[in-house]
Amino acid sequence: MKKKKNKSGLMATVGLLTPLSTVVLVPSIRSRVSRKVQSAYQNQRSLFHEEGMKIWIPDGRSTPKKDWAPVMTTLNADRKFSRFIKEKARMTILYNFGYFPLYKKQSSFYDPESPYYTSFYGGYGIRRKSGNPYGFTGNALNTEEVAQVVKFDVTRLVLRFIGKKNAHFDYGINGIKKVRLFGEPDWYRIDGVIETNGAYHQHSEKLPGLIQYGKPPKRPSGTEEYPLIKLIGRIYMKYDRDKDLTLAFYCLCRENQVIEDWEKNILQETVITEKH
């Protein structure tokens, strides 16, 4: 009888350890689980939650091809963003990056041959403590502040989390126009180009981004790390006076087709709901 109990206990232990070891040992599953845990915590402290807003942005499970990862992630960057713009502010970021196959050790985020190399999309919620609208001067779009949001995200979050300090960032704006989005007027669509560092680097230390993106693939010695690349970007931005909240949706990638697919399969399917 005692042997049966010991055997049952052993089987129960094995049953518990098997899924745990899968999470720890399989990079893509570890990425998904960590992002879900992070989002569960961050969502409850976000600007959107505070305003009674729920923003659903489709992830890679909703698109017709294997382009993006299957989990959207939430991050509150209030302190980092405040330091960056040198004034008190709040910022919530929703984001996703390139597809992360179960059988690989890294996402296409690291693959220089992929259209999704160093690419991501998502949404921003920003509020200045001063009450002045972020991204706008009066009723006019402030393009420098729009660029600062992207620069902060790319250099202080994305690249720094994978070990690149003092990242390069330069930008140019190709076009701006007013559009309707989600059935509402007064959204601005900004198209531009960015020069910054690519995600490839030779992994040599434990970094926060490695949990999300996996380990970069090994390259021949002498290969340039974090090489400069050009990305194209599109961002939709609007200031909600009632909520004192700047809301934006963005995609940053290497190819125009990726932008068009994002528009059709993700942006147009995004849903914003509010508690009344």
Buried (B, 14 or more C-beta within 10 A) or exposed (E): EEEEEEEEEEEEEEEEEEEEEEEEEBBBBBBBBBBEEBBEEBBEEBBBBBBEBEBEBBBBEEBEEBBBBBBBBBBBBBEBBBEBBEEEBBBBBBBBBBBBBEEBBBBBBBBBEBBBBBBBBBBBBBBBEEEEBBBBEEEEBBBEBBBBBBBBBBBBBBBBBBBBEEBBBEBEEEEBEEEEBBEEEEBBBBBBEBEBBBBBBBBEEEBEBBBBBBEBBEEEEEEEBBEEBEBBBBBBBBBBEEBBBBBBBBBBBBBEEBBEBBBEBBBEEBEBEEEE
